[in-house]
Amino acid sequence: MTPRELETAVRELLAQPLPDNELRDRLERLANDEISFSGLTWLWGPQLYRRNRLLFRPFIGSRFSLHDAAQMAHRANSVER
């Protein structure tokens, strides 16, 4: 799946009126199948956290992009200076 196709698939899943557990299961399958899933943390992370932070927090933490974390750390260091 191309990055654009993956983003479309994630957006479509987030837009469906699914129960939270089913959404998490479908996102887990997608994340397991697509190595670049974590690169879309900016897209799915905030929405899942707002939707049900207790249910989705472990998923978000386990799939959080290390690239995103490095960027956040860099920004924090830049602000401190």
C-alpha positions as CSV (number, residue, x, y, z in Angstrom):
1,M,0.0,0.0,0.0
2,T,1.3,3.4,-0.9
3,P,1.5,6.1,1.8
4,R,-1.4,7.9,0.2
5,E,-3.5,4.7,0.1
6,L,-2.6,4.1,3.8
7,E,-3.6,7.6,4.8
8,T,-6.9,7.2,2.9
9,A,-7.6,3.9,4.6
10,V,-6.9,5.4,8.0
11,R,-9.2,8.4,7.3
12,E,-11.9,6.0,6.1
13,L,-11.7,3.9,9.3
14,L,-11.8,7.0,11.5
15,A,-14.8,8.3,9.7
16,Q,-16.9,5.1,10.1
17,P,-19.4,4.9,13.0
18,L,-17.7,1.9,14.6
19,P,-17.7,0.9,18.2
20,D,-14.3,1.8,19.8
21,N,-13.2,-1.8,20.3
22,E,-13.9,-2.7,16.7
23,L,-12.1,0.4,15.5
24,R,-9.1,-0.4,17.6
25,D,-9.0,-4.0,16.3
26,R,-9.2,-2.8,12.7
27,L,-6.4,-0.2,13.3
28,E,-4.3,-2.9,14.9
29,R,-4.6,-5.1,11.9
30,L,-3.8,-2.2,9.6
31,A,-0.8,-1.3,11.8
32,N,0.5,-4.8,11.7
33,D,0.2,-5.0,7.9
34,E,1.7,-1.6,7.1
35,I,5.1,-0.7,8.4
36,S,4.6,3.0,7.7
37,F,1.4,3.2,9.9
38,S,3.3,4.9,12.7
39,G,4.3,7.7,10.3
40,L,0.6,8.8,10.4
41,T,0.5,9.3,14.2
42,W,-0.3,12.9,13.6
43,L,-3.5,11.8,11.8
44,W,-4.9,9.1,14.0
45,G,-3.3,9.8,17.4
46,P,-5.1,12.9,18.4
47,Q,-8.5,11.6,17.2
48,L,-8.2,8.4,19.0
49,Y,-7.1,10.1,22.2
50,R,-10.1,12.5,22.1
51,R,-12.4,9.6,21.3
52,N,-11.5,7.3,24.2
53,R,-8.2,7.9,25.8
54,L,-8.5,5.0,28.2
55,L,-9.1,2.5,25.5
56,F,-6.8,3.9,22.8
57,R,-3.8,5.1,25.0
58,P,-2.0,1.7,24.9
59,F,-2.5,1.5,21.2
60,I,-1.2,5.1,20.7
61,G,1.8,4.5,22.9
62,S,2.7,1.2,21.2
63,R,2.4,2.7,17.7
64,F,3.8,6.2,18.4
65,S,6.3,7.0,15.7
66,L,9.9,7.4,17.0
67,H,10.4,10.0,14.3
68,D,7.5,12.0,15.8
69,A,9.0,11.6,19.3
70,A,12.4,12.8,18.1
71,Q,10.8,15.9,16.5
72,M,8.9,16.7,19.7
73,A,12.1,16.4,21.7
74,H,14.0,18.6,19.3
75,R,11.2,21.3,19.5
76,A,11.2,21.1,23.3
77,N,15.0,21.6,23.4
78,S,14.7,24.6,20.9
79,V,12.1,26.3,23.1
80,E,14.3,25.9,26.3
81,R,17.2,27.7,24.6
